[in-house]
């Protein structure tokens, strides 16, 4: 697992106030972290910066189905 020491977590701008929120840490060199805001000590998904950028492009293009 990548070292997440120093991660600055922020809520997604697309999260609603109903408790279904994700937080992203994109301030670390070489890794982007993603976690559930309701469980900050729980598991973290990690992405390469290129992988994260590709994911965001897919989301914006609505590539992912229901």
C-alpha positions as protocol buffer text, in pm:
chain_id: "A"
residue {
  index: 1
  type: UNK
  ca { x: 0 y: 0 z: 0 }
}
residue {
  index: 2
  type: UNK
  ca { x: 130 y: 347 z: -83 }
}
residue {
  index: 3
  type: UNK
  ca { x: 225 y: 579 z: 201 }
}
residue {
  index: 4
  type: UNK
  ca { x: -73 y: 807 z: 263 }
}
residue {
  index: 5
  type: UNK
  ca { x: 99 y: 1010 z: 536 }
}
residue {
  index: 6
  type: UNK
  ca { x: 26 y: 1375 z: 474 }
}
residue {
  index: 7
  type: UNK
  ca { x: -285 y: 1309 z: 267 }
}
residue {
  index: 8
  type: UNK
  ca { x: -522 y: 1604 z: 257 }
}
residue {
  index: 9
  type: UNK
  ca { x: -874 y: 1465 z: 211 }
}
residue {
  index: 10
  type: UNK
  ca { x: -1154 y: 1665 z: 52 }
}
residue {
  index: 11
  type: UNK
  ca { x: -1511 y: 1568 z: -29 }
}
residue {
  index: 12
  type: UNK
  ca { x: -1607 y: 1521 z: -388 }
}
residue {
  index: 13
  type: UNK
  ca { x: -1780 y: 1822 z: -538 }
}
residue {
  index: 14
  type: UNK
  ca { x: -2041 y: 1576 z: -670 }
}
residue {
  index: 15
  type: UNK
  ca { x: -2122 y: 1425 z: -331 }
}
residue {
  index: 16
  type: UNK
  ca { x: -2458 y: 1506 z: -184 }
}
residue {
  index: 17
  type: UNK
  ca { x: -2537 y: 1592 z: 177 }
}
residue {
  index: 18
  type: UNK
  ca { x: -2723 y: 1265 z: 232 }
}
residue {
  index: 19
  type: UNK
  ca { x: -2416 y: 1087 z: 369 }
}
residue {
  index: 20
  type: UNK
  ca { x: -2315 y: 915 z: 45 }
}
residue {
  index: 21
  type: UNK
  ca { x: -1985 y: 1094 z: 7 }
}
residue {
  index: 22
  type: UNK
  ca { x: -1640 y: 1006 z: -110 }
}
residue {
  index: 23
  type: UNK
  ca { x: -1321 y: 1190 z: -28 }
}
residue {
  index: 24
  type: UNK
  ca { x: -1018 y: 1223 z: -249 }
}
residue {
  index: 25
  type: UNK
  ca { x: -656 y: 1297 z: -161 }
}
residue {
  index: 26
  type: UNK
  ca { x: -471 y: 1417 z: -469 }
}
residue {
  index: 27
  type: UNK
  ca { x: -187 y: 1600 z: -301 }
}
residue {
  index: 28
  type: UNK
  ca { x: 49 y: 1302 z: -273 }
}
residue {
  index: 29
  type: UNK
  ca { x: 332 y: 1231 z: -516 }
}
residue {
  index: 30
  type: UNK
  ca { x: 253 y: 940 z: -747 }
}
residue {
  index: 31
  type: UNK
  ca { x: -80 y: 835 z: -595 }
}
residue {
  index: 32
  type: UNK
  ca { x: -441 y: 950 z: -561 }
}
residue {
  index: 33
  type: UNK
  ca { x: -645 y: 813 z: -270 }
}
residue {
  index: 34
  type: UNK
  ca { x: -1021 y: 763 z: -253 }
}
residue {
  index: 35
  type: UNK
  ca { x: -1218 y: 672 z: 61 }
}
residue {
  index: 36
  type: UNK
  ca { x: -1568 y: 669 z: 209 }
}
residue {
  index: 37
  type: UNK
  ca { x: -1621 y: 984 z: 417 }
}
residue {
  index: 38
  type: UNK
  ca { x: -1835 y: 788 z: 663 }
}
residue {
  index: 39
  type: UNK
  ca { x: -1541 y: 556 z: 740 }
}
residue {
  index: 40
  type: UNK
  ca { x: -1222 y: 766 z: 733 }
}
residue {
  index: 41
  type: UNK
  ca { x: -1017 y: 494 z: 903 }
}
residue {
  index: 42
  type: UNK
  ca { x: -1148 y: 228 z: 665 }
}
residue {
  index: 43
  type: UNK
  ca { x: -1008 y: 103 z: 336 }
}
residue {
  index: 44
  type: UNK
  ca { x: -864 y: 335 z: 74 }
}
residue {
  index: 45
  type: UNK
  ca { x: -861 y: 280 z: -300 }
}
residue {
  index: 46
  type: UNK
  ca { x: -548 y: 413 z: -469 }
}
residue {
  index: 47
  type: UNK
  ca { x: -492 y: 513 z: -828 }
}
residue {
  index: 48
  type: UNK
  ca { x: -200 y: 636 z: -1031 }
}
residue {
  index: 49
  type: UNK
  ca { x: -248 y: 999 z: -1132 }
}
residue {
  index: 50
  type: UNK
  ca { x: -295 y: 884 z: -1495 }
}
residue {
  index: 51
  type: UNK
  ca { x: -550 y: 621 z: -1388 }
}
residue {
  index: 52
  type: UNK
  ca { x: -741 y: 877 z: -1182 }
}
residue {
  index: 53
  type: UNK
  ca { x: -742 y: 1124 z: -1474 }
}
residue {
  index: 54
  type: UNK
  ca { x: -875 y: 852 z: -1707 }
}
residue {
  index: 55
  type: UNK
  ca { x: -1147 y: 764 z: -1455 }
}
residue {
  index: 56
  type: UNK
  ca { x: -1256 y: 1129 z: -1430 }
}
residue {
  index: 57
  type: UNK
  ca { x: -1274 y: 1155 z: -1810 }
}
residue {
  index: 58
  type: UNK
  ca { x: -1495 y: 846 z: -1816 }
}
residue {
  index: 59
  type: UNK
  ca { x: -1724 y: 989 z: -1549 }
}
residue {
  index: 60
  type: UNK
  ca { x: -1756 y: 1322 z: -1727 }
}
residue {
  index: 61
  type: UNK
  ca { x: -1837 y: 1146 z: -2054 }
}
residue {
  index: 62
  type: UNK
  ca { x: -2089 y: 925 z: -1871 }
}
residue {
  index: 63
  type: UNK
  ca { x: -1905 y: 617 z: -1998 }
}
residue {
  index: 64
  type: UNK
  ca { x: -2013 y: 408 z: -1701 }
}
residue {
  index: 65
  type: UNK
  ca { x: -2366 y: 263 z: -1710 }
}
residue {
  index: 66
  type: UNK
  ca { x: -2616 y: 221 z: -1429 }
}
